[in-house]
Amino acid sequence: MRVHALQYDIAWEDKPVSQARMDALIAATPPEPGSLLVTPELGDVGFSLNIDALVDDQSLAWASGVARRYECWVQHNWVERDAGEDRGRNTAAIVRPDGSVVARYQKIFLFSPGHEQRSYEPGRAIHLVDIGGIIVCPLVCYDLRFPELWRLATIAGAELFTVCASWPAKRASHWRDLAIARAIENQAWVIAVNRTGRDPHLDYVGGSLIVTPHGEVVARGGEADEMLTAEVDPESTRAWRAEFRCLDDIRPEFLGSIDVIRH
């Protein structure tokens, strides 16, 4: 299966401008039918806590339109809020090629140094989606720092992790090293997609990664807006796990539990 990581400078709280930037990058390298396209965290507004300015149907409409136009899967991240709620949910949704939503993962680990918990409600479950014969687990940004979440997803059957992020430049080395570590320790593919540019608070340097279950980086982004592409082989995950069976030695009693929603 082909995967595409789309990194770009998100226009602050401006969906039309951000979506136009995404559209231009996608049109320059159109995703193949059946492939998976992943965008950064809060990919058409930036990491904003201004919930009232972010909640509408434009993000879903954009993702569904791209999925239908290119007949591909799309993981896009936007803000949702249930009726009567004061806080939003940082949602990474996976959209089928027909434009319908198959999964809505809500970010579990909220970024307390950035006061995310003031505006957002944490999720309570992981989602596993079969895309092209590989089991995909979507996660969001700060989730990268919590290996227990990844372990629980791996035990549940995850073979490819898609991480959408707004990870700041001053911790770029952490971003790279943690993405590689999560791939190695879970013997899984990792598609880690970060933004570029800046917002009113921080600078970002892209550095998106596509990492194999062996920890090999097969595609790496620079600081510019671009689309990374790689071929993901589901059998490579299964073959490596069968050859080097370290996952058999996991001690689940030390990890706790989490709800798993399968699609």
C-alpha positions as CSV (number, residue, x, y, z in Angstrom):
1,M,0.0,0.0,0.0
2,R,1.2,3.5,-0.8
3,V,1.2,6.0,2.0
4,H,1.6,9.8,1.7
5,A,2.6,12.2,4.5
6,L,1.6,15.8,3.7
7,Q,3.6,18.5,5.6
8,Y,2.9,22.2,5.1
9,D,2.6,25.5,6.9
10,I,-0.9,25.7,8.4
11,A,-2.6,29.0,8.2
12,W,-3.6,30.0,11.7
13,E,-7.4,29.4,12.2
14,D,-8.0,29.8,8.5
15,K,-9.4,26.8,6.9
16,P,-9.8,28.1,3.3
17,V,-6.2,29.1,3.1
18,S,-4.9,25.9,4.7
19,Q,-7.0,23.8,2.5
20,A,-5.9,25.6,-0.6
21,R,-2.3,24.9,0.4
22,M,-3.1,21.2,0.9
23,D,-4.9,21.0,-2.4
24,A,-1.9,22.5,-4.3
25,L,0.5,20.0,-2.8
26,I,-1.9,17.1,-3.4
27,A,-2.5,18.1,-7.0
28,A,1.2,18.3,-7.7
29,T,1.6,14.6,-6.5
30,P,-1.8,13.0,-6.8
31,P,-2.3,10.0,-4.4
32,E,-3.0,6.7,-6.1
33,P,-6.5,5.1,-5.7
34,G,-6.5,3.0,-2.5
35,S,-3.5,4.8,-1.0
36,L,-3.5,6.6,2.4
37,L,-2.9,10.3,2.8
38,V,-2.2,11.7,6.3
39,T,-2.2,15.4,7.3
40,P,-0.8,17.1,10.5
41,E,-2.5,17.8,13.7
42,L,-5.4,20.2,13.4
43,G,-4.3,20.4,9.8
44,D,-6.4,23.3,8.6
45,V,-6.4,25.6,11.7
46,G,-3.2,25.0,13.7
47,F,-2.8,24.0,17.3
48,S,-5.4,26.5,18.6
49,L,-7.4,26.4,21.8
50,N,-10.1,28.8,20.4
51,I,-12.7,26.1,20.0
52,D,-15.6,28.4,19.0
53,A,-13.6,29.5,16.0
54,L,-12.8,26.0,14.9
55,V,-15.9,23.9,15.0
56,D,-17.8,23.6,11.7
57,D,-18.3,21.1,8.9
58,Q,-15.6,22.5,6.6
59,S,-12.8,20.1,7.7
60,L,-14.9,17.0,7.2
61,A,-16.1,18.3,3.8
62,W,-12.5,18.9,2.7
63,A,-11.3,15.4,3.7
64,S,-14.3,13.7,2.2
65,G,-13.9,15.6,-1.1
66,V,-10.2,14.7,-1.4
67,A,-11.0,11.0,-0.6
68,R,-13.7,10.9,-3.3
69,R,-11.7,12.9,-5.9
70,Y,-8.6,10.7,-5.7
71,E,-10.3,7.5,-4.5
72,C,-7.9,7.3,-1.6
73,W,-8.1,7.0,2.2
74,V,-7.5,10.2,4.1
75,Q,-6.6,10.8,7.7
76,H,-7.4,14.4,8.7
77,N,-7.4,16.0,12.1
78,W,-10.0,18.5,13.2
79,V,-12.0,19.8,16.2
80,E,-15.4,18.3,17.1
81,R,-17.8,19.1,19.9
82,D,-20.9,17.4,21.0
83,A,-24.0,19.5,21.7
84,G,-23.9,21.2,25.1
85,E,-20.2,20.6,25.6
86,D,-17.9,23.5,26.5
87,R,-14.7,21.7,25.4
88,G,-13.8,20.2,22.1
89,R,-12.2,16.9,21.0
90,N,-9.0,16.8,19.1
91,T,-10.1,14.2,16.5
92,A,-8.1,12.3,13.9
93,A,-10.6,10.9,11.6
94,I,-10.0,8.3,8.8
95,V,-12.2,8.7,5.7
96,R,-12.9,6.0,3.2
97,P,-12.4,6.5,-0.6
98,D,-16.1,7.0,-0.9
99,G,-15.9,10.0,1.4
100,S,-17.5,8.4,4.5
101,V,-15.9,8.4,7.9
102,V,-14.8,5.0,9.2
103,A,-13.1,6.1,12.5
104,R,-12.8,9.0,14.8
105,Y,-9.9,8.8,17.2
106,Q,-9.9,11.4,19.9
107,K,-6.5,12.4,21.2
108,I,-5.9,10.6,24.6
109,F,-2.8,12.4,25.9
110,L,-3.5,16.1,25.9
111,F,-0.5,18.5,25.9
112,S,-0.6,20.0,29.4
113,P,2.5,22.2,28.9
114,G,0.4,24.0,26.2
115,H,-2.8,24.0,28.3
116,E,-4.6,21.8,25.8
117,Q,-6.8,20.3,28.6
118,R,-8.4,23.7,29.1
119,S,-10.1,23.5,25.8
120,Y,-10.2,19.8,24.9
121,E,-11.6,16.6,26.4
122,P,-9.4,13.5,26.2
123,G,-10.4,10.4,24.3
124,R,-10.9,7.0,26.0
125,A,-10.3,4.5,23.2
126,I,-8.0,3.5,20.4
127,H,-9.2,2.7,16.9
128,L,-8.0,0.0,14.6
129,V,-8.8,0.3,10.9
130,D,-8.1,-2.3,8.2
131,I,-6.7,-0.4,5.2
132,G,-5.4,-2.4,2.3
133,G,-4.8,-5.4,4.4
134,I,-2.8,-3.7,7.2
135,I,-4.2,-2.7,10.6
136,V,-3.8,1.0,11.1
137,C,-3.9,2.9,14.4
138,P,-4.3,6.7,14.3
139,L,-2.7,8.7,17.1
140,V,-2.0,12.4,17.7
141,C,1.2,14.4,18.5
142,Y,1.7,14.2,22.3
143,D,0.6,10.5,22.2
144,L,4.1,9.8,20.8
145,R,5.6,10.3,24.3
146,F,3.5,7.6,25.9
147,P,4.7,4.1,24.9
148,E,2.1,2.3,27.0
149,L,-0.6,3.5,24.6
150,W,1.4,2.1,21.7
151,R,1.9,-1.2,23.4
152,L,-1.8,-1.6,24.1
153,A,-2.5,-0.9,20.5
154,T,0.1,-3.4,19.3
155,I,-1.3,-6.1,21.6
156,A,-4.7,-5.3,20.1
157,G,-3.3,-5.9,16.6
158,A,-1.9,-2.6,15.3
159,E,0.7,-3.0,12.5
160,L,0.9,0.6,11.2
161,F,0.7,3.8,13.3
162,T,-0.2,7.1,11.8
163,V,0.8,10.1,14.0
164,C,-0.4,13.6,13.0
165,A,1.4,16.4,14.9
166,S,2.2,20.0,15.5
167,W,5.6,19.3,17.0
168,P,7.7,22.4,17.7
169,A,11.2,23.0,16.2
170,K,12.9,23.2,19.6
171,R,12.1,19.5,20.3
172,A,12.6,18.2,16.8
173,S,15.2,15.7,17.9
174,H,12.7,14.2,20.3
175,W,10.2,13.9,17.5
176,R,12.6,12.0,15.3
177,D,14.0,9.7,18.0
178,L,10.6,8.8,19.5
179,A,9.1,8.0,16.1
180,I,11.9,5.6,15.4
181,A,11.8,4.1,18.9
182,R,8.1,3.5,18.7
183,A,8.6,1.7,15.3
184,I,11.4,-0.5,16.7
185,E,9.8,-1.5,20.0
186,N,6.5,-2.3,18.4
187,Q,7.9,-3.8,15.2
188,A,5.4,-1.7,13.3
189,W,5.4,0.9,10.5
190,V,5.2,4.5,11.7
191,I,3.9,7.4,9.5
192,A,4.7,10.5,11.6
193,V,3.4,13.7,9.9
194,N,4.5,17.1,11.3
195,R,3.7,20.7,10.1
196,T,6.1,23.4,8.9
197,G,6.2,27.2,9.3
198,R,5.0,29.0,12.4
199,D,2.0,30.0,14.4
200,P,1.6,32.9,16.9
201,H,3.4,30.9,19.5
202,L,6.0,28.4,18.0
203,D,8.2,27.6,15.0
204,Y,7.9,24.2,13.3
205,V,10.4,22.4,11.0
206,G,8.5,19.6,9.4
207,G,10.7,16.6,9.6
208,S,8.0,14.1,8.8
209,L,9.1,10.5,8.9
210,I,8.0,7.1,7.4
211,V,9.7,4.4,9.4
212,T,9.8,0.6,8.9
213,P,9.3,-2.0,11.6
214,H,13.1,-2.3,11.7
215,G,13.5,1.4,12.5
216,E,14.8,2.3,9.1
217,V,13.7,5.7,7.9
218,V,12.6,5.3,4.3
219,A,11.3,8.9,3.8
220,R,12.2,12.0,5.7
221,G,10.9,15.5,5.2
222,G,12.9,18.7,5.5
223,E,11.6,22.1,6.5
224,A,9.7,22.9,3.3
225,D,6.2,22.1,2.4
226,E,6.1,18.7,0.6
227,M,4.5,15.3,0.3
228,L,6.5,12.2,1.4
229,T,5.6,8.9,-0.2
230,A,6.6,5.3,0.5
231,E,5.4,1.8,-0.1
232,V,4.2,0.0,3.0
233,D,4.3,-3.8,2.9
234,P,2.0,-5.5,5.5
235,E,4.0,-8.7,5.2
236,S,7.2,-7.1,6.3
237,T,5.6,-6.3,9.7
238,R,4.4,-9.9,10.1
239,A,7.6,-11.5,8.9
240,W,9.8,-9.5,11.3
241,R,7.4,-10.2,14.2
242,A,7.5,-13.9,13.4
243,E,11.3,-14.0,13.1
244,F,12.2,-11.9,16.1
245,R,9.4,-12.6,18.6
246,C,10.1,-10.0,21.3
247,L,6.5,-9.0,21.4
248,D,5.8,-12.4,22.9
249,D,7.6,-11.3,26.0
250,I,5.3,-8.3,26.7
251,R,3.9,-8.4,30.3
252,P,0.3,-7.1,29.8
253,E,-0.3,-7.1,33.6
254,F,2.0,-4.0,33.8
255,L,0.2,-2.0,31.1
256,G,-3.4,-1.7,32.3
257,S,-6.2,-1.8,29.6
258,I,-8.0,0.4,27.1
259,D,-11.1,0.2,25.0
260,V,-10.4,-0.9,21.5
261,I,-12.8,-0.1,18.6
262,R,-12.2,-2.1,15.5
263,H,-13.4,-1.1,12.0
